[in-house]
């Protein structure tokens, strides 16, 4: 059993989380360093694929919501009404590959 004050995270878990953040944020560095770490630690390709699928889904979904809000305001709506409309629906939709993101 680990100590509750232990804040160390396995390098593989940290690299997966960091890779997801880089991809979801559309960061210019693309998470390539994290990918190198994951390969060095022999993380299964299926795990990396799953993380990439979810991160890309969240990135794309965020872009669609932003575009929808802009379009609603552009069409004459108010920013508050546009935000409420764009963020409606399920809090978690599966990726195109059917992977759950939450």
N, CA, C and O atoms as a GROMACS GRO file, in nm:
protein
  408
    1UNK      N    1   0.084  -0.118   0.000
    1UNK     CA    2   0.000   0.000   0.000
    1UNK      C    3   0.088   0.124   0.000
    1UNK      O    4   0.191   0.127   0.068
    2UNK      N    5   0.048   0.225  -0.076
    2UNK     CA    6   0.130   0.345  -0.084
    2UNK      C    7   0.088   0.447   0.021
    2UNK      O    8  -0.026   0.449   0.067
    3UNK      N    9   0.182   0.530   0.056
    3UNK     CA   10   0.160   0.638   0.151
    3UNK      C   11   0.070   0.743   0.085
    3UNK      O   12   0.092   0.780  -0.030
    4UNK      N   13  -0.030   0.792   0.156
    4UNK     CA   14  -0.125   0.892   0.102
    4UNK      C   15  -0.055   1.022   0.065
    4UNK      O   16  -0.107   1.100  -0.014
    5UNK      N   17   0.063   1.046   0.122
    5UNK     CA   18   0.135   1.169   0.091
    5UNK      C   19   0.230   1.152  -0.026
    5UNK      O   20   0.294   1.248  -0.070
    6UNK      N   21   0.241   1.031  -0.077
    6UNK     CA   22   0.329   1.002  -0.190
    6UNK      C   23   0.270   1.064  -0.316
    6UNK      O   24   0.158   1.032  -0.355
    7UNK      N   25   0.345   1.154  -0.380
    7UNK     CA   26   0.295   1.222  -0.499
    7UNK      C   27   0.365   1.177  -0.626
    7UNK      O   28   0.351   1.240  -0.731
    8UNK      N   29   0.440   1.069  -0.618
    8UNK     CA   30   0.508   1.021  -0.738
    8UNK      C   31   0.408   0.951  -0.828
    8UNK      O   32   0.319   0.879  -0.783
    9UNK      N   33   0.425   0.973  -0.956
    9UNK     CA   34   0.341   0.910  -1.058
    9UNK      C   35   0.434   0.834  -1.150
    9UNK      O   36   0.541   0.882  -1.186
   10UNK      N   37   0.392   0.716  -1.188
   10UNK     CA   38   0.474   0.636  -1.279
   10UNK      C   39   0.501   0.717  -1.406
   10UNK      O   40   0.411   0.785  -1.455
   11UNK      N   41   0.622   0.710  -1.460
   11UNK     CA   42   0.655   0.789  -1.579
   11UNK      C   43   0.561   0.762  -1.697
   11UNK      O   44   0.533   0.851  -1.776
   12UNK      N   45   0.513   0.638  -1.707
   12UNK     CA   46   0.423   0.604  -1.817
   12UNK      C   47   0.289   0.676  -1.804
   12UNK      O   48   0.234   0.725  -1.902
   13UNK      N   49   0.238   0.681  -1.681
   13UNK     CA   50   0.109   0.748  -1.656
   13UNK      C   51   0.124   0.897  -1.679
   13UNK      O   52   0.039   0.960  -1.741
   14UNK      N   53   0.232   0.954  -1.629
   14UNK     CA   54   0.258   1.096  -1.649
   14UNK      C   55   0.271   1.129  -1.797
   14UNK      O   56   0.217   1.230  -1.843
   15UNK      N   57   0.340   1.046  -1.872
   15UNK     CA   58   0.358   1.070  -2.016
   15UNK      C   59   0.226   1.057  -2.091
   15UNK      O   60   0.201   1.134  -2.184
   16UNK      N   61   0.140   0.961  -2.053
   16UNK     CA   62   0.009   0.948  -2.116
   16UNK      C   63  -0.078   1.070  -2.090
   16UNK      O   64  -0.141   1.123  -2.181
   17UNK      N   65  -0.079   1.116  -1.964
   17UNK     CA   66  -0.159   1.235  -1.929
   17UNK      C   67  -0.106   1.358  -2.001
   17UNK      O   68  -0.183   1.440  -2.052
   18UNK      N   69   0.024   1.371  -2.005
   18UNK     CA   70   0.086   1.486  -2.070
   18UNK      C   71   0.062   1.483  -2.221
   18UNK      O   72   0.035   1.586  -2.282
   19UNK      N   73   0.072   1.364  -2.281
   19UNK     CA   74   0.045   1.351  -2.424
   19UNK      C   75  -0.098   1.394  -2.454
   19UNK      O   76  -0.123   1.467  -2.550
   20UNK      N   77  -0.192   1.348  -2.373
   20UNK     CA   78  -0.332   1.385  -2.392
   20UNK      C   79  -0.350   1.537  -2.384
   20UNK      O   80  -0.423   1.595  -2.464
   21UNK      N   81  -0.285   1.599  -2.288
   21UNK     CA   82  -0.296   1.744  -2.272
   21UNK      C   83  -0.238   1.818  -2.392
   21UNK      O   84  -0.298   1.913  -2.442
   22UNK      N   85  -0.122   1.775  -2.439
   22UNK     CA   86  -0.059   1.839  -2.555
   22UNK      C   87  -0.151   1.832  -2.677
   22UNK      O   88  -0.170   1.930  -2.748
   23UNK      N   89  -0.206   1.713  -2.701
   23UNK     CA   90  -0.291   1.693  -2.820
   23UNK      C   91  -0.422   1.769  -2.806
   23UNK      O   92  -0.464   1.837  -2.899
   24UNK      N   93  -0.486   1.758  -2.690
   24UNK     CA   94  -0.615   1.826  -2.670
   24UNK      C   95  -0.600   1.978  -2.680
   24UNK      O   96  -0.690   2.046  -2.728
   25UNK      N   97  -0.486   2.029  -2.636
   25UNK     CA   98  -0.461   2.173  -2.641
   25UNK      C   99  -0.410   2.219  -2.777
   25UNK      O  100  -0.392   2.338  -2.801
   26UNK      N  101  -0.385   2.123  -2.866
   26UNK     CA  102  -0.330   2.155  -2.998
   26UNK      C  103  -0.196   2.229  -2.983
   26UNK      O  104  -0.167   2.323  -3.057
   27UNK      N  105  -0.118   2.184  -2.888
   27UNK     CA  106   0.011   2.248  -2.857
   27UNK      C  107   0.109   2.227  -2.973
   27UNK      O  108   0.114   2.118  -3.030
   28UNK      N  109   0.185   2.329  -3.007
   28UNK     CA  110   0.279   2.317  -3.120
   28UNK      C  111   0.384   2.207  -3.105
   28UNK      O  112   0.435   2.157  -3.206
   29UNK      N  113   0.416   2.168  -2.983
   29UNK     CA  114   0.516   2.061  -2.964
   29UNK      C  115   0.456   1.923  -2.987
   29UNK      O  116   0.530   1.825  -2.996
   30UNK      N  117   0.324   1.913  -2.996
   30UNK     CA  118   0.251   1.792  -3.036
   30UNK      C  119   0.265   1.672  -2.943
   30UNK      O  120   0.211   1.566  -2.974
   31UNK      N  121   0.335   1.684  -2.832
   31UNK     CA  122   0.352   1.569  -2.742
   31UNK      C  123   0.454   1.468  -2.792
   31UNK      O  124   0.453   1.353  -2.748
   32UNK      N  125   0.540   1.509  -2.882
   32UNK     CA  126   0.637   1.416  -2.939
   32UNK      C  127   0.736   1.364  -2.834
   32UNK      O  128   0.778   1.248  -2.841
   33UNK      N  129   0.772   1.446  -2.739
   33UNK     CA  130   0.863   1.403  -2.632
   33UNK      C  131   0.794   1.294  -2.549
   33UNK      O  132   0.857   1.194  -2.512
   34UNK      N  133   0.665   1.314  -2.519
   34UNK     CA  134   0.591   1.215  -2.442
   34UNK      C  135   0.580   1.084  -2.518
   34UNK      O  136   0.590   0.976  -2.460
   35UNK      N  137   0.560   1.093  -2.648
   35UNK     CA  138   0.552   0.973  -2.732
   35UNK      C  139   0.683   0.895  -2.724
   35UNK      O  140   0.683   0.772  -2.718
   36UNK      N  141   0.793   0.966  -2.724
   36UNK     CA  142   0.925   0.901  -2.713
   36UNK      C  143   0.939   0.830  -2.578
   36UNK      O  144   0.990   0.719  -2.571
   37UNK      N  145   0.892   0.895  -2.472
   37UNK     CA  146   0.898   0.834  -2.338
   37UNK      C  147   0.811   0.709  -2.333
   37UNK      O  148   0.852   0.606  -2.278
   38UNK      N  149   0.692   0.717  -2.390
   38UNK     CA  150   0.600   0.602  -2.390
   38UNK      C  151   0.661   0.484  -2.465
   38UNK      O  152   0.650   0.370  -2.422
   39UNK      N  153   0.723   0.511  -2.576
   39UNK     CA  154   0.787   0.403  -2.653
   39UNK      C  155   0.906   0.345  -2.578
   39UNK      O  156   0.928   0.224  -2.581
   40UNK      N  157   0.981   0.431  -2.510
   40UNK     CA  158   1.096   0.384  -2.432
   40UNK      C  159   1.050   0.290  -2.320
   40UNK      O  160   1.121   0.195  -2.286
   41UNK      N  161   0.932   0.316  -2.265
   41UNK     CA  162   0.879   0.233  -2.157
   41UNK      C  163   0.790   0.120  -2.208
   41UNK      O  164   0.721   0.054  -2.130
   42UNK      N  165   0.792   0.099  -2.339
   42UNK     CA  166   0.715  -0.011  -2.401
   42UNK      C  167   0.565  -0.009  -2.367
   42UNK      O  168   0.505  -0.114  -2.344
   43UNK      N  169   0.507   0.112  -2.363
   43UNK     CA  170   0.364   0.123  -2.341
   43UNK      C  171   0.294   0.068  -2.465
   43UNK      O  172   0.331   0.103  -2.577
   44UNK      N  173   0.195  -0.018  -2.448
   44UNK     CA  174   0.128  -0.077  -2.564
   44UNK      C  175   0.069   0.030  -2.657
   44UNK      O  176   0.013   0.130  -2.613
   45UNK      N  177   0.083   0.005  -2.786
   45UNK     CA  178   0.032   0.098  -2.886
   45UNK      C  179  -0.118   0.121  -2.868
   45UNK      O  180  -0.167   0.231  -2.892
   46UNK      N  181  -0.191   0.019  -2.825
   46UNK     CA  182  -0.336   0.032  -2.803
   46UNK      C  183  -0.367   0.136  -2.695
   46UNK      O  184  -0.466   0.208  -2.706
   47UNK      N  185  -0.283   0.146  -2.592
   47UNK     CA  186  -0.304   0.246  -2.488
   47UNK      C  187  -0.280   0.386  -2.543
   47UNK      O  188  -0.356   0.478  -2.514
   48UNK      N  189  -0.175   0.401  -2.621
   48UNK     CA  190  -0.145   0.531  -2.681
   48UNK      C  191  -0.256   0.570  -2.778
   48UNK      O  192  -0.300   0.685  -2.780
   49UNK      N  193  -0.302   0.475  -2.858
   49UNK     CA  194  -0.411   0.501  -2.954
   49UNK      C  195  -0.537   0.549  -2.883
   49UNK      O  196  -0.603   0.642  -2.929
   50UNK      N  197  -0.570   0.485  -2.771
   50UNK     CA  198  -0.690   0.524  -2.696
   50UNK      C  199  -0.678   0.666  -2.644
   50UNK      O  200  -0.771   0.746  -2.657
   51UNK      N  201  -0.563   0.698  -2.584
   51UNK     CA  202  -0.541   0.834  -2.531
   51UNK      C  203  -0.547   0.936  -2.644
   51UNK      O  204  -0.606   1.043  -2.628
   52UNK      N  205  -0.486   0.906  -2.758
   52UNK     CA  206  -0.489   0.999  -2.871
   52UNK      C  207  -0.631   1.018  -2.924
   52UNK      O  208  -0.670   1.130  -2.958
   53UNK      N  209  -0.707   0.911  -2.932
   53UNK     CA  210  -0.844   0.920  -2.980
   53UNK      C  211  -0.927   1.011  -2.891
   53UNK      O  212  -1.000   1.097  -2.940
   54UNK      N  213  -0.916   0.992  -2.761
   54UNK     CA  214  -0.994   1.073  -2.668
   54UNK      C  215  -0.947   1.219  -2.670
   54UNK      O  216  -1.030   1.310  -2.672
   55UNK      N  217  -0.817   1.242  -2.671
   55UNK     CA  218  -0.764   1.380  -2.673
   55UNK      C  219  -0.806   1.454  -2.800
   55UNK      O  220  -0.844   1.571  -2.794
   56UNK      N  221  -0.799   1.386  -2.912
   56UNK     CA  222  -0.841   1.449  -3.038
   56UNK      C  223  -0.990   1.477  -3.039
   56UNK      O  224  -1.034   1.580  -3.089
   57UNK      N  225  -1.068   1.385  -2.984
   57UNK     CA  226  -1.213   1.404  -2.975
   57UNK      C  227  -1.245   1.529  -2.892
   57UNK      O  228  -1.327   1.612  -2.932
   58UNK      N  229  -1.181   1.542  -2.776
   58UNK     CA  230  -1.206   1.657  -2.690
   58UNK      C  231  -1.162   1.787  -2.756
   58UNK      O  232  -1.231   1.889  -2.747
   59UNK      N  233  -1.047   1.784  -2.823
   59UNK     CA  234  -0.998   1.902  -2.895
   59UNK      C  235  -1.098   1.943  -3.003
   59UNK      O  236  -1.132   2.061  -3.015
   60UNK      N  237  -1.144   1.846  -3.082
   60UNK     CA  238  -1.237   1.876  -3.191
   60UNK      C  239  -1.373   1.922  -3.138
   60UNK      O  240  -1.434   2.013  -3.194
   61UNK      N  241  -1.418   1.859  -3.031
   61UNK     CA  242  -1.546   1.898  -2.972
   61UNK      C  243  -1.539   2.042  -2.919
   61UNK      O  244  -1.634   2.118  -2.935
   62UNK      N  245  -1.428   2.078  -2.857
   62UNK     CA  246  -1.412   2.215  -2.807
   62UNK      C  247  -1.418   2.315  -2.922
   62UNK      O  248  -1.481   2.420  -2.910
   63UNK      N  249  -1.353   2.283  -3.032
   63UNK     CA  250  -1.357   2.371  -3.149
   63UNK      C  251  -1.497   2.386  -3.204
   63UNK      O  252  -1.537   2.496  -3.245
   64UNK      N  253  -1.573   2.277  -3.205
   64UNK     CA  254  -1.711   2.283  -3.254
   64UNK      C  255  -1.798   2.370  -3.164
   64UNK      O  256  -1.883   2.445  -3.213
   65UNK      N  257  -1.779   2.360  -3.034
   65UNK     CA  258  -1.856   2.442  -2.940
   65UNK      C  259  -1.822   2.590  -2.958
   65UNK      O  260  -1.911   2.674  -2.960
   66UNK      N  261  -1.694   2.620  -2.971
   66UNK     CA  262  -1.653   2.759  -2.992
   66UNK      C  263  -1.712   2.813  -3.121
   66UNK      O  264  -1.763   2.925  -3.124
   67UNK      N  265  -1.705   2.735  -3.228
   67UNK     CA  266  -1.762   2.778  -3.356
   67UNK      C  267  -1.912   2.799  -3.345
   67UNK      O  268  -1.966   2.895  -3.400
   68UNK      N  269  -1.979   2.709  -3.274
   68UNK     CA  270  -2.124   2.719  -3.258
   68UNK      C  271  -2.162   2.846  -3.182
   68UNK      O  272  -2.257   2.915  -3.219
   69UNK      N  273  -2.088   2.876  -3.076
   69UNK     CA  274  -2.114   2.998  -2.999
   69UNK      C  275  -2.093   3.121  -3.086
   69UNK      O  276  -2.175   3.213  -3.084
   70UNK      N  277  -1.985   3.124  -3.162
   70UNK     CA  278  -1.958   3.237  -3.250
   70UNK      C  279  -2.070   3.253  -3.352
   70UNK      O  280  -2.120   3.363  -3.373
   71UNK      N  281  -2.108   3.143  -3.415
   71UNK     CA  282  -2.213   3.148  -3.517
   71UNK      C  283  -2.344   3.199  -3.460
   71UNK      O  284  -2.416   3.275  -3.526
   72UNK      N  285  -2.378   3.157  -3.338
   72UNK     CA  286  -2.503   3.202  -3.275
   72UNK      C  287  -2.501   3.352  -3.249
   72UNK      O  288  -2.600   3.421  -3.272
   73UNK      N  289  -2.388   3.403  -3.201
   73UNK     CA  290  -2.377   3.547  -3.176
   73UNK      C  291  -2.377   3.622  -3.309
   73UNK      O  292  -2.441   3.726  -3.322
   74UNK      N  293  -2.307   3.570  -3.406
   74UNK     CA  294  -2.300   3.631  -3.539
   74UNK      C  295  -2.440   3.641  -3.602
   74UNK      O  296  -2.469   3.735  -3.675
   75UNK      N  297  -2.524   3.543  -3.572
   75UNK     CA  298  -2.660   3.541  -3.626
   75UNK      C  299  -2.755   3.633  -3.548
   75UNK      O  300  -2.873   3.642  -3.581
   76UNK      N  301  -2.704   3.700  -3.447
   76UNK     CA  302  -2.785   3.796  -3.375
   76UNK      C  303  -2.819   3.760  -3.233
   76UNK      O  304  -2.890   3.834  -3.165
   77UNK      N  305  -2.770   3.648  -3.186
   77UNK     CA  306  -2.795   3.608  -3.048
   77UNK      C  307  -2.703   3.680  -2.951
   77UNK      O  308  -2.616   3.757  -2.991
   78UNK      N  309  -2.725   3.653  -2.822
   78UNK     CA  310  -2.639   3.711  -2.720
   78UNK      C  311  -2.532   3.608  -2.681
   78UNK      O  312  -2.554   3.488  -2.696
   79UNK      N  313  -2.419   3.655  -2.633
   79UNK     CA  314  -2.314   3.560  -2.593
   79UNK      C  315  -2.361   3.459  -2.489
   79UNK      O  316  -2.326   3.341  -2.498
   80UNK      N  317  -2.441   3.502  -2.390
   80UNK     CA  318  -2.488   3.410  -2.286
   80UNK      C  319  -2.579   3.303  -2.344
   80UNK      O  320  -2.568   3.185  -2.310
   81UNK      N  321  -2.670   3.343  -2.431
   81UNK     CA  322  -2.762   3.246  -2.492
   81UNK      C  323  -2.686   3.150  -2.582
   81UNK      O  324  -2.716   3.031  -2.585
   82UNK      N  325  -2.586   3.201  -2.654
   82UNK     CA  326  -2.506   3.116  -2.742
   82UNK      C  327  -2.429   3.012  -2.662
   82UNK      O  328  -2.421   2.896  -2.702
   83UNK      N  329  -2.372   3.052  -2.548
   83UNK     CA  330  -2.296   2.960  -2.464
   83UNK      C  331  -2.387   2.851  -2.407
   83UNK      O  332  -2.349   2.735  -2.400
   84UNK      N  333  -2.507   2.890  -2.367
   84UNK     CA  334  -2.601   2.792  -2.311
   84UNK      C  335  -2.642   2.691  -2.417
   84UNK      O  336  -2.653   2.572  -2.388
   85UNK      N  337  -2.665   2.737  -2.537
   85UNK     CA  338  -2.705   2.647  -2.646
   85UNK      C  339  -2.591   2.555  -2.686
   85UNK      O  340  -2.612   2.435  -2.704
   86UNK      N  341  -2.472   2.609  -2.700
   86UNK     CA  342  -2.356   2.531  -2.746
   86UNK      C  343  -2.314   2.426  -2.646
   86UNK      O  344  -2.266   2.319  -2.685
   87UNK      N  345  -2.331   2.452  -2.516
   87UNK     CA  346  -2.285   2.357  -2.416
   87UNK      C  347  -2.394   2.259  -2.375
   87UNK      O  348  -2.372   2.177  -2.286
   88UNK      N  349  -2.509   2.265  -2.437
   88UNK     CA  350  -2.618   2.175  -2.404
   88UNK      C  351  -2.587   2.032  -2.444
   88UNK      O  352  -2.489   2.006  -2.514
   89UNK      N  353  -2.671   1.940  -2.400
   89UNK     CA  354  -2.652   1.800  -2.436
   89UNK      C  355  -2.570   1.725  -2.334
   89UNK      O  356  -2.549   1.772  -2.223
   90UNK      N  357  -2.526   1.609  -2.373
   90UNK     CA  358  -2.452   1.521  -2.284
   90UNK      C  359  -2.319   1.582  -2.244
   90UNK      O  360  -2.256   1.654  -2.322
   91UNK      N  361  -2.276   1.554  -2.121
   91UNK     CA  362  -2.147   1.606  -2.075
   91UNK      C  363  -2.032   1.524  -2.133
   91UNK      O  364  -1.917   1.567  -2.129
   92UNK      N  365  -2.062   1.407  -2.186
   92UNK     CA  366  -1.957   1.322  -2.240
   92UNK      C  367  -2.012   1.241  -2.357
   92UNK      O  368  -2.097   1.154  -2.339
   93UNK      N  369  -1.962   1.271  -2.474
   93UNK     CA  370  -2.003   1.194  -2.591
   93UNK      C  371  -1.889   1.102  -2.631
   93UNK      O  372  -1.773   1.141  -2.619
   94UNK      N  373  -1.918   0.982  -2.677
   94UNK     CA  374  -1.810   0.892  -2.717
   94UNK      C  375  -1.738   0.944  -2.841
   94UNK      O  376  -1.793   1.022  -2.919
   95UNK      N  377  -1.616   0.899  -2.858
   95UNK     CA  378  -1.539   0.937  -2.977
   95UNK      C  379  -1.598   0.869  -3.098
   95UNK      O  380  -1.684   0.782  -3.086
   96UNK      N  381  -1.553   0.908  -3.217
   96UNK     CA  382  -1.600   0.846  -3.340
   96UNK      C  383  -1.570   0.695  -3.342
   96UNK      O  384  -1.641   0.618  -3.406
   97UNK      N  385  -1.465   0.655  -3.271
   97UNK     CA  386  -1.429   0.513  -3.262
   97UNK      C  387  -1.506   0.441  -3.152
   97UNK      O  388  -1.486   0.321  -3.130
   98UNK      N  389  -1.595   0.515  -3.082
   98UNK     CA  390  -1.675   0.455  -2.978
   98UNK      C  391  -1.613   0.451  -2.840
   98UNK      O  392  -1.668   0.389  -2.749
   99UNK      N  393  -1.498   0.518  -2.821
   99UNK     CA  394  -1.433   0.520  -2.691
   99UNK      C  395  -1.499   0.624  -2.602
   99UNK      O  396  -1.526   0.735  -2.646
  100UNK      N  397  -1.525   0.588  -2.477
  100UNK     CA  398  -1.580   0.682  -2.380
  100UNK      C  399  -1.471   0.778  -2.336
  100UNK      O  400  -1.356   0.739  -2.314
  101UNK      N  401  -1.508   0.906  -2.323
  101UNK     CA  402  -1.407   1.004  -2.280
  101UNK      C  403  -1.422   1.038  -2.132
  101UNK      O  404  -1.349   1.123  -2.080
  102UNK      N  405  -1.514   0.973  -2.064
  102UNK     CA  406  -1.526   0.995  -1.919
  102UNK      C  407  -1.578   0.869  -1.853
  102UNK      O  408  -1.594   0.867  -1.731
   0.00000   0.00000   0.00000
